[in-house]
């Protein structure tokens, strides 16, 4: 099973590819330091802060809800 860090990294890459953005450009648009964003996309940041994810969502023009609307986050556990 993938870690949260891996899932978030993959999700960011999905949005970057859809919007034809680079990690560097997202760092600029979101006002998130390049080193912080590199840590997130490389899976080195185990627990990115909610505020950081919120900034990234705003820069990507996606809601926080939509950012996490993918499996396994949108699946109901039984």
ZINOR-V354897 format. One record per residue. RES is the residue in one letter. PSI is psi in whole degrees, -180 to 180 (* if undefined). OMEGA is omega as a letter, one per 20 degrees, with the letter a starting at -180 (* if undefined). D_CENTER is the distance of its C-alpha to the mean C-alpha in Angstrom with 1 decimal. Layout:
BEGIN
RES|PSI|OMEGA|D_CENTER  RES|PSI|OMEGA|D_CENTER
END
This chain:
BEGIN
X|139|a|18.2  X|151|r|14.7  X|164|r|13.3  X|-40|a|10.4  X|-42|r|9.0  X|-42|r|9.7  X|-43|r|8.4  X|-43|r|4.8  X|-48|r|5.7  X|-39|r|7.6  X|-42|r|5.6  X|-44|r|3.9  X|-35|r|7.6  X|-49|a|9.0  X|-38|r|8.2  X|-45|r|9.3  X|-42|r|12.3  X|-34|a|13.2  X|3|r|13.4  X|47|r|14.9  X|152|r|13.0  X|164|r|12.9  X|-41|r|10.7  X|-43|r|13.6  X|-40|r|13.8  X|-39|r|10.4  X|-42|r|11.4  X|-47|a|14.6  X|-35|a|13.6  X|-12|a|11.4  X|32|r|13.9  X|129|a|11.6  X|141|a|13.8  X|-41|a|13.4  X|-38|r|14.1  X|-47|a|11.4  X|-40|r|8.7  X|-42|r|10.8  X|-37|r|10.9  X|-49|a|7.3  X|-24|r|7.4  X|-2|r|10.9  X|12|a|10.3  X|-29|r|12.8  X|107|a|11.1  X|-32|a|12.1  X|80|r|11.2  X|142|a|8.7  X|149|r|10.6  X|-42|r|10.4  X|-36|r|11.5  X|-47|r|8.8  X|-39|r|6.1  X|-42|r|9.0  X|-42|r|9.7  X|-41|r|6.6  X|-43|a|7.5  X|-44|r|11.0  X|-32|r|10.8  X|-6|a|9.4  X|49|r|12.1  X|143|r|10.6  X|156|r|11.5  X|-41|r|9.8  X|-48|a|12.0  X|-31|r|11.1  X|-40|a|7.4  X|12|a|8.9  X|71|r|11.9  X|156|r|12.2  X|140|j|14.4  X|0|a|14.8  X|-28|a|13.3  X|12|r|15.6  X|143|r|18.6  X|126|r|21.5  X|143|a|22.8  X|*|*|26.5
END
